[in-house]
Amino acid sequence: MGAAQSGQAQLVGYEMYTQLMEQTIRELKGQAAVEEWEPEVIMSLPAYLPEAYAPDTSSRLLMYRRLSSAKTEEEIEALTEEMKDRFGRPPAEAENLIGLMEIKLMLKRAGVRRLESGAGGLTLAFGEEGPANYDKVMAVVMDQKRRARLSPGGKLFLGDVRIRSGADLEGLKVFLPELA
């Protein structure tokens, strides 16, 4: 990487720079652009790295970045072990963050663009292309007729499911593979 490219990489961040370069190369080769998306998760559960747990701001930011860019549960598990080695046993907020990152991977595999937990229950919104496995989603709806319904707009509603604790996150991690 030359001096000019190095300066550009520092300005936008190395990961973003490499993504932009890969996209430009694909465009020059006439290949279709790969749309990267991340599921949006809305819930009132605290999920963060407390300053008391990881006092160094740059270490916390680096850990957030590494967790959010993890592509597999194994990567998240390795990062969790690293956090334990560096900072000790994670508090509930950090455990929630780790669980949330695992859930985002599962949501992506299932084709869920948005998860929202509120007083009315849990809503999973699929993208325009629909769920990754429509048959599995329909099986869940048919199996859980009293608590699950699918709207014509591509939203799965689970009326009696709410995310209020780390245990609820663990339950969601058991349920989500049923959709993918």
N, C-alpha and C positions, 0 to 999 in steps of 0.2 A: 504494500500500500504506500503510495507516494505521500509527500507532505501535504498536498492540497486535499487528497482523499482522507488522510488522517485527521485533518482539521474538520472536515465535514462529518466524519464519523464521531468525533468528540462532541460536535455541536448537537447532533440528533440522537446520539447514543449508538453504541456499536450494534446492538441487536436490531434496532430500527433501520440503521444504515444497511445492514446485510439483507434485511427483508426488502428494502427499496431496490437494492442492486439486483436481487434475485427476480423481483417483479419486472424490472426494466429488461433484464436478459430474456425472460420469457416473452415479453412483448416484442423484442427485437427478433426473436426466433419465430414469431407468429403463433405462439402457444397461448392457449386460453389462460386468463388470469385465475389464480386460485384464491377463492374468497375465504379468508380466515375470519372466524367469528367466535366470540366467547359468550356463553350463556349469561344472561342477566339474572341475578338472584336478589330478591327483595324479602327481607325478614328482619325482625327486631332483635335477633340474637346477637350479642356482642361477639365479634370475631376479629381480633387484632392482636398484635404483639405489644403488650404493655411495656412502657418505658422501664418500669421496675424490673421486668423480666429481662429485657435486652436494652440496657441503658445507652449504648452507643447508637446514635441516629443512623449513621451510615451502615452499620451492621443490620439494623432493623430494615432499612430500605432495601438493602441487598437481599435479605431473606424474603421480603415481600415479592421482589422481582423474580427471584428464583422459584418461589412457590407458585406464582402466577404463570410462569412459563413452563412448569413441569408438564410433560406429556403423558406420563404414566403414573399409576399408583405406586410403583416401585421407586420412581424418582421422589415422590412426595414422602414415602417412607424413609428413604435415605436422608432427605432434608430434615425430617423429624428427628432422626437419630443424631444428625449433626447439631441440631438445636439443643437436644438434651445434653450432648457432650459439652457444648459451649456455654449454655445458659442454665442448665439444670432442668428439672421436671417442668414441663409447660403448664402454666395456669389455665383455667377454664377458657378464657378468651382466646388463648393461643391454640388450645385443643379444638375450639370451635372453628378457628381459621383453617386449621389443617383439614378438618372434616369438610368444610366448605369447599376447599380446593379439590378434594376427592370427589365430592358431589358434582362439581362443575365438569369434571372429566366424564362422569356417568351421564350427565345431562346432554353433553355434546354427542356421546355415542348414541343416545336415544333420539337425537334430533330436537331436543327441547331448547328453544331459544330463550325462554323466560320462565322462572319459577318465582311465584309470589306466595308467601305465607301471611295470612291475616286472620281477622276474626271470623270470616266466613269459611275458612279452611285453606286448602292448598290448591293453587292453580298452576298448571303446567301448560305453557303456550308453545306449540310447535311452529316451525317456520313455514314459509309458503310451500315448501316441498313436502310438508307433512312429517309424521314420525318416521324414524329410521326403520321401524318394523310395525306397520299398521296392524298386522294380525295379532301381535303380542299386546298392543294397546287395546284392541277390541276384546281380547281374552280377559284382560284386567277388568274392563268395563262390564263384561258379561258375568265374570266371577264375583264382582263386588257391586252388584246392581244397586244396593241400598246406599252406598257411599260414593260411588264413582259415576260420572257421566261425562260424555264427550259432546262438545258443542260443534255445530256445523262450521264454525270459524276456526277449528283446530285447537281447542283448549280442552284439557282434561281437568275436571273439577273433582276434588276429593274433599267432601264437606266436613268430615270429622277429623281431618289431619291438620295439625298445627305444629310449627317448629318453635318450641319455647326453650329447649335445653339441648345439651350435647347428646343426651339419650335419644331425643327426637331426631337429631341428625343421624345417629347410628341406625335408627329405624328406617330413615329415608334411604340410607346406603344399602339396606337389605331390599327395599322395594324397587328402587330404580332399575336394577338389572332385569327385572321382569318386563321392562318396556323396550329393551334394546335387543 
